Amino acid sequence: MSGSHKSSGESERESKRLCTWNDAECEKPAEGACAPVCVSVIMPVFNASDWLDECLQSILEQDFQGSMELCVFDDSSTDGSRALDAVSEHMAEGITSSSLTRPESTIMVDDVMKPQRVRLQLEAAEAHPDAIVGCRVCRVPDGSTERYTRWINSLSPEQLLTQVFTSHGPTAIMPTWFCSRRWFLRVGAFDERGKGVPEDLLFFYQSLRCGGGVVRVDEETIWDLRVCFLQERVLSQWESFTIWNSGKQGRKLYRSLTPGNQSKVPGYPSNQTHHTSVKAFCDVDEKKIQKGFYTYEESAKRPKPKVPVLHFREASPPFIICVKLDMSDGVFEENLQSLELTEGVHYFHFN
């Protein structure tokens, strides 16, 4: 989705709307009508002109492909109509205003979301329909409220329930909450008695009283989901493959694979010195290539597996690419293009 201005027809067809719907509960829309909203992103606003653009952009950049809506509530701002103006501008780029429906996600106006947040929290909420689903957070500037941030990010799944009595408050921080609307209505509305009322804590406790759970979508959970899907949809179809990048991300992917898929990246052959045809890691880093192999130190096998590291021109497809795009002034993209391969056949990106 581009940031360019669209005609009203294009905007309606291509807009992102925040919402999740159940086929059993909702009729499919008539042909030509807008799809029902699947996820409602609820955003309270108070004097937010300094942060609003970045927040709205992070909503536009969500990789969730379902229908979403944005519900903005101006809490008596005194900085004029900036909030409404900004929302109107972004609506032209793809955010659609609509009424509140099904699952709900919260975001504070001075926050930004990573692109996968809505998609992954929705998956977790569907698996845990009676739970508040949160996620880990990063603070800007780095180091802000360091002790609290470390606590909220390091709680184990069990501690999300056992540490609800501490002075820190909810074990899933409120701006990250995601839950079904059905569960929200079961718990009840926020306490609006006025200033000083800890409405998030009261709602959190009431959710627990109703028998609700607390779930957090972690980066490692996200990684595991991606690896599992890659193995299911791609690696299961290949007899062997090469991991493009012998650095941190490539090695992490290798370590995350099932033993069966690790064996598709064959161990370093002790009686062979020329490795141009061996499926392995490939790279452009001369030091890694000169070393010749990566040793899987964490392996329980003896001897420990050693995986060859080749120059990318000596490696053979198919490739799983663990290199970030648009980070090398086009060098990586040129290298990949020079091999004249077809994406989805000879390689897949995992970056």
Sequence and secondary structure as in RCSB ss.txt:
>XXXX:A:sequence
MSGSHKSSGESERESKRLCTWNDAECEKPAEGACAPVCVSVIMPVFNASDWLDECLQSILEQDFQGSMELCVFDD
SSTDGSRALDAVSEHMAEGITSSSLTRPESTIMVDDVMKPQRVRLQLEAAEAHPDAIVGCRVCRVPDGSTERYTR
WINSLSPEQLLTQVFTSHGPTAIMPTWFCSRRWFLRVGAFDERGKGVPEDLLFFYQSLRCGGGVVRVDEETIWDL
RVCFLQERVLSQWESFTIWNSGKQGRKLYRSLTPGNQSKVPGYPSNQTHHTSVKAFCDVDEKKIQKGFYTYEESA
KRPKPKVPVLHFREASPPFIICVKLDMSDGVFEENLQSLELTEGVHYFHFN
>XXXX:A:secstr
  SS   HHHHHHH B B    TTTS    TTS     EEEEEEESS TTTHHHHHHHHHT    S EEEEEEE 
S SSTTHHHHHHHHHHHHTB      SSEEE  TT    TTHHHHHHHHHHH TTEEEEE    SSTTTTHHHHH
HHHH  TTHHHHTTTSTT  SS GGG EE HHHHHHH     S TT  HHHHHHHHHHHTT EEEEE HHHHHHH
HHHHHHHHTGGG S  EEE  SHHHHHHHHHS HHHHTTS    TT    TTS  EEES HHHHHH EEE TT  
SSS  EEEEEETTT  S EEE   TTSSTTHHHHHHHHTT  BTTTEEE  
